[in-house]
Amino acid sequence: MKALAPYLVSLASLCFLPTPGRAQDLAYAHVVKSGETLASIAQSYYGDPKRENVLVAENGLLAQGGTAIVEGLRLIVPTVSYHRVQAGDTWKDLAQRYYGDPSRAVALLRANQAKPGSTPDEGAQLLIPYPVRHVMEQGESLITIAEQFYKDRNDVRLLKAFNASKAPVKRGHVLLIPLFDLVLSEEGRERLEAGGQRIEGGETRALQTKVDEQLPLLHEHVLKGRFVEAVALGNQLLGSGQLTGHQEISIQRELATAYVALGRSDLAVVAFGKALDKQPDLELDSARTSPRVLKALEDAKGARQKR
């Protein structure tokens, strides 16, 4: 099989290192070794040989004629990045920061399963999709690109929104494809860390996702009177790492309720105090909340005012 002609788009032969604030700059260089193929490289970094299509697109390689590559070729290996939400962050501000266009917030909303009009949860570790650059070839359309990179032609709407495209794209047009699944495999992370390049953020996001999955169980423990189990689980979640503001408030509220039921109103006041530190205007439904729990909240507010 003939070597794939390395027609590279601008800067594709350079090693892009992580630079805060630009999602498209978070990519790494891989120098092709003897016997490697794009599929084997994709398997190493992403755990999926089919992701060779990302390497082809991002490096400006010609898709036609096979996927053989030459030894010594420097390839860009893109990956998602992460952002820890700070007070005041908005989806549009983050889109401006990472993509240079606030209208591209649609990709951030989609990647983080957020609703339009919502506000990012302070402390949350957001996933920032990587905008792969793809040069349109003869016979391609937004539908074929959506099917190739997303496996669903309905994502044409995302491509149009991200590229502000109303007119049909043509051959030679550079299309930005925000990809959410370019997460490095364990082998890929080891390769980069062995080369002195450290990836951060993925572990925190994974942890926060696991906490979200446990919050319904914590609430169920409280509702069904399993207060000892609720305290154990709540404290376990609090000690698991960096939580979002919403997660910490939710856990402290459940803990406070459980503490009241266990006769430890003093600990309930402490728990409510920590929740109030995150949300000073915290209120509970007086019609559905125990008077003793409401009193613990009021005591916590009083103690906070005396600081």
N, C-alpha and C positions, 0 to 999 in steps of 0.2 A: 504494500500500500504506500502510495506517495506521501511524503511529508505534507502536512497541512500548511499552506502558505501563510506566513505570519503577517497578514495585513493588519497592523495595529492602529487603533484610533489614537488620538493625541494622548501622550503621557503613558500609554499602556505598557511601555517597556520599563517604567520606573517602579521602584518599591514604595508603595504608599503606606505610611505608618500612621497609627492612630493620632488624630488631631481633634481636640475637643471642639464640638460645635459643627462638624461637617460629617454627615453620615457617609457620604461618598468617599471620604478619605480613610475610612477604616477598612483597609484591605492590606494584604500581605503578599510578598513576592515568593514565588516558588521557582527554583531553577530545575528544569526538567533533567532527570537522570536517565541513563540508558535503560531501555526496556519499559519505561513508564508510558502510559497513555492518558488521555484526558479523563477517561472513565476511572482509571486506577487512582489518579490524583483526586478526583471528586470523591471516590470511596474513602480515601485517606482523610480528607478534610471534613467531609460532610456525612460520611457513612452511607452515601447513596451514589452509585456510579451514574445514575441518570442526571445528576446535577452537573454533568459535563457541559450541558447546554448553557449553564451560567458562565463557565470558563470561556466557552466559545464566544458568547456575547460580550462579556466584559473586556476580553482581550482583543476584540475586533477580528477574530479569526473567521475564515470562510467556512461556512457550514457544509457547503457542497464538496463532494470528493473524498469524504472520509474524515476520520478524526485522529490520524497519526500526527505526531509532533516530533520535533527534532531535539536531540540532546543539547542542553545548554540554553534553551529558550527560557526566558524569564516570564512567568505568568503571574498575573494579578489574581489573588484568591480573596474575593470579597466575603465579608461576614456581617451579620447584624451587629449593632452596637446597643448600648443601654444608657438610660438617663435617669438619675435619681431626682424626683420631683422636688422643687424648692417652693417655698411660699411665693405666691404670685404668678407661678407658671401657668400659662394657658396653652391650649392645643395650637392655636394660631402662632403664638410666639415661638413655640418649639418647632413648628414647621418652618418658620422664617429662619430660625437658628440652624436647623439641620439641612434644610432643602432650599433655603433662599426664597421661599414663596409661602405665605400664610395659607393660601388655598390648598396646599398639599397636606394640610392637617387631616384630610380624609384618610390618608394611609396610616397615620398615627392612631386615629380612632379605630380603624379596622384591626390593626395589629394588636391593640390593647383592649379590644372588645368594649369600647366606650361609646356612649351615645352622643350625638351632636348636641351641643348646648351644655354638656357636662363640664366639670372642672377636674383636671388631674388631681388625684389624691396625693396630698403632700407626703413625701417619704416613699411613694411607690417607685419601684424600679421599672421604668417603661422600656419596652422593646422598640428600637428604632430600625425600621426596615431599611435594607440597603437598596439604593436606586441603581440597579444594573443598567448599563448603557447598551442598547441594542440598535444596530444599524439595520433598518428595514431592507429586505431583499425582494427581488422580483417574485410576485405571487403571494407575498405575505400580507396579512391584514391584522387588524386588532383582534379579530376573533381567533385566528390561528395562533397569535402570540399568547392570548389568554389561555387557550387550550394547552399550549406547550409549557408555559411557566406556572400556571395555576391549576391546570387540569379542569377548568370550568370556564366555559365561554361567557358566563354571566359576569365575570370579572372584567369584561370589556369596559363597563362603567367606571371601574376603578382606574383603569388605564387612561380613559378619556379625562377623568377628573384630575388625575395627577399630572397629566401633560397638557391640560387646558386645551384639549383637542376637540374641535367641532367639525373641522374639515377632514376628509379621508387622508390617512397618511400614505406617503408614496415611497418608492424605492429611494434609498439614500437618507431618508429621514431618521434622525436619532431619537429613539423612544426610550424614556426612562421607565423601568419596570420595578416598582417597589416590592421587594421580596421579604417575606416574614420568616421563612424557614431556613435561612442560611446560617444556621447555628452550627458551630464547630462540634465535631464528634470528639470523643475523649482522645483519640489518636491525633486529631487535628490540633487540639489544644496542647498536647504534649509536644508536638512538632514545633509549634510556635514558641512555647515556653523554653524548649531546649535551645532555641535560637535567641533567647533573651527578650522575647516579645510576650508580655503578659496580657491575657484577656480578663477583664473584670466585668462584673455585672450579671452574668448569667446565673451564678449561684444564688444571688440575692433575689432575682426575679423568680427562680424556681422555688425558693423557700416561701416567698410571699404567695405564690400560687398554691402551695400545699396548705398554708395557713387558711387561705380562702376556702379550701375544700373542707377544713376541719371546723370552721365557724358554725355551720348548720348543726353539727353534732354537739358542739358546746351549748348552743341554744336549746337543743332537744334535751340535754341533760338537765338544764334548769327547769324547762317546762314540765318534765316528768318527775321532778323531785329528786333527781340523782345529784344532789348538791356536792357530795364528797368527790364524785367523779368530775363534776364541773370545775371544782377548784383545782383538782389535779391537772386536768386538761388545759384549763385557762393559764395556769402558771407555766406549764410546759410550752405553750404557744408563745407566751411573753418572753421566755428564755431562749427561744429558737433563733433569734437574730434580729435583723433590722426590719421592723414592721412598718406598714403604712400608718398614717394618722388614723384613718378610718378603722383599720384592724385593731389598733391599740384601744381606741375608744370602745369598740364593740366588745372586746375581751374584758376590759375593766368594768363595763356595765353588767355583763353576765356574772363576773366574779363578785361584784357588790351585792347583787341579788342573792347569790348563793351564800355569801357570808352572813347576810341578814337572816336567812333561813336557818343557818347553823348557829345562830346566837352570837355571832361576832360582828356586831354593828361597828365596832372600832375599826376593824379591817375593811368593812364596807365603806366607811367614810374615807379611808386612805385610797381605796380603789376609785371611788367617785372623784376624789381630789386629782388623781392622775388623769382621769378622763376629762375633767374640767380644764386641766392644763392644756389639753389639745383642743378642746371645744368649750370655751367659757360660757356659751349660751346654751349648754346642754339642758334639755328638759325631758321629762318622762310623761307618758299619758296617765294623767291622774285617775281616769276611769278604769284603767286596766292594770294599774300598778299598786302593789301593796302599800298601805300607809307607812309601814315601817321602812320600806325601801325609799319612799318619798322623803321621809324624815332624814334618812342617812344622806340623801342627796343635798337636802337643805343644810344639814350640819356641815357637809363638805364645802358648800358655798360659803357658809359663815366662817369656817376656818381659813378659807382662801382669802377672804376679805381682810382678815386680821394679820395677814403676812406683812 
